[in-house]
Amino acid sequence: MIRVLVAEDHTIVREGIKQLIGLAKDMQVVAEAGNGEQLLDALRHTPCEVVLLDISMPGVSGLEAIPRIRALNNPPAILMLSMHDEAQMAARALKAGAAGYATKDSDPALLLTAIRRVAGGGRYIDPALADRMVFEVGLTDTRPLHTLLSEREFSVFERLAQGANVNDIALQLALSSKTISTHKARLMQKLKVNSLAELVKYAMEHKLV
C-alpha cells in the first residue's frame, strides 16, 4: 500500500485529491497539511512513501520544503502538484529534488499513475510539459525573466505577488526586513518592473499566482 501525505493549502482541492486517492486500491492518504510548517511536522510523525506537494503554499513554500524533506532519514518521494504549466517551473522543482511534477488540470488517472511511478523510484513529468521541457529549458534566449531569480528571490517574488508586505515575508522566512527589501530590489530589477503593480501584472501574465 502506497502511503501518501497530501500538502495543499486549498481545502477544496485537498479534499478532492483525498477522494481521488481513496478510489485507488493500492494507495491511501495517511496525513494532510495546509501549509509548509504542518507538512514538516507531519513528516516527523507519519511515515509515507510519497508527498504530494503543492508548489505554492503559505509559510514554507513547496520549493523551499523540498530540500528539507530530502534531508530527512528515509525521505519520501516528492511529487509536485502545481497550477503552473511552465516548463521552467517544472525544471526548477526537479532540480531542487522533486521526483515528479504534475499540474492540477491533469487527468485524474494520470495523477494516480504519477504517484505510483515516483513511489516505485521512478520519475514523472506531466505529458503536456515533457516535450516543452526538452525544447525550452535549454534555450536561454526564450526563457522568461523569472527563471533568472534565485530560489530565495523567487520565494519573495511569489509572496509579494500574493499581496504580502516586506514585514510579513520577513516573519514567514525568518529573515530581517532589510534582507527581504534587498531581495525585493534585486528581483524587481531582474524582472524589469518598477512597482508592485507591475510585479503583480507580470505574475498574472505568467500564471504564477
N, C-alpha and C positions, 0 to 999 in steps of 0.2 A: 504494500500500500504506500503510495507516494503522499507524504505529509507536506502540506502547503501552508505557508504563512502569507496572508494577503495584507499588503501595506498600501492603503489607498485612502486619501483624505475625504473623498466624496462618498457619503454613506450609501446613496442610491447605487452608485457604481460598485461599491464594495459588496453590497447585498446581492447584486446581480451576478457578480463573479462567484460568490459563495453558492448561489443556486446552480450556476452552470457546473461548477466542480462537483456539487452534490449529485449531479446526474451521472457522473462517471463512476464506474465500479472499482477503479484502480487508484483512486486518489481521494483525499479528504482535507478539508480546511481544519487545521489544528489551532490556529490563532489568527488574530487580525489586529491591525494597528491603523490609527488615523493620522499619525504623524511620525516623524523620524525617531523621536525620543521613545515613543511607545514601541516602535519596531525594535529598536536596540534592546529595550528592556525585555520584550517578549522573547527575543532570541537567547537571552541568558537563561530562560526557564523552560523553553519549549523546543525540543529537538524537531527538526524538519529537514526535508530533502531539497525543497525549493522555496525561495522567497519570491513572490510575485510583487514587484516593487514599482510603484508609481514614480515616474521620474521627477515630478514636481509636487513636493509636499511641504507643508509649513514646518518651520523649525529646521531640522536637518533634512536637506533635500535628498532625493533619490540618488543623485550623482555623488553627493557628499557621503551618503551612507555606504556606498559600495566598498571603499577601502576598509571601512570599519567592520563591515560584515566579513570581508575576506581575511581580516586579521584574527578572527575567532578560531578556536580549535574546531576542527572538522566543520568548516563553513559550508552552508548550503549553497546550491547553485542559485544564481540570481537571474531572474527573467524580468527585464524591464518592461513596463507597460506604460505607453505614452500616447497622448493625443497628437504628438508631433510626428509627422510622416516625412521628416527630413533625413536624408542620408547622412548628413553631417552630425545630426543629433544621435543617430544610431551608432555611428563610428565613435563618438565621444564616450558613449556608455560602454561599448565593448572594450575600448582602450582602457577604461577605468577598471575593468574586471568583470563586467556582466557576461553571462554565458549566452544570453539571448535578448532579443528586442522585438516586441510585438506592439502593434498600435491598437487603440481602443475600438477602432471601427473594423477590426479584423473579423472574419467569420469565426463564430464561437468554437467551431470544431478545430480551427487552426490553433486557437489558444490552448486547447487541451493537448493537441499534438506538440506544441511548443513546450508545455510543462513536462510531458513525457520525455521529450528529447533531452532537455537540459538535466532532468533528474537522472538520466542514464549516462551523463557525462558528455553529451554532445552539445552542439551549438545550434542556435535558431535565429534566423533573421526573417522578418516579415517578407513574404514573397514580393510584395509590391515595392519593397525597398532594395532587395538584393541586387538587381541589375543596376539600379541607380547608384548604389554604393560603389560598384566596380568602376563605373564611368565618371562619377562626380567627385568622389573623395580625394582623388589624386590630382584633380585639376585646380590648382591654386588660383588661377585667374577667374574661375567661376564660383569660388567659394564665397558664401555670404560673410559679411563683416563680423558677425558674432562668433564665427569659428576661430577668430583671432584672439578671443578672450581666454584668459587663464581660467582654471576651474573656479577659483575664488571670485574672479571678476564676473564670471557667468552667474554664480550664485547671487551676487549682489545685484546684478542686472535683472535676474528673474524677480527678485523681491521688490526692486524699485518699480518694475513694470506692473506688479500686482498691487501697488499702492503703499507699500511700506516706506517709512522715512528712515533717515540715517540712524537715528537713535534706536528705532525698532530693530533694524538689521544688526546693529552692534550687539544688542541683547541676544538676538537669535543665534548669532555666530560666535558669541563670547569674545568679541574684539572691541577695541576702542572706537569711539565715534570718529576720531581723527583718521584711523586706519580705513574705516569704511568710506569716509569722504575722499581719501586718496584713491581707493579702488573706483569710486564713482567717477572721479575726474578722468582717470585713465580709460575706463570703459567707454565713457561718453566720447572721448577723443577717438578711440578705435572705431566706434560706431558712427562717427562723424555726425553726432547730434548735439544740439546746443541747449536743449531744455528737456525737462521731464516729459512734456507733452510729445516732443519728437521721439523720445525714447519709447514711450508707450505706443506711439504710432508704428514705430519700427517693429516692436514686439508683436503687435497685432498683424502687421503685414506678413510677418514670417511665421505666424501661427505659434508663437512662443508663449502666449497667455490665453 
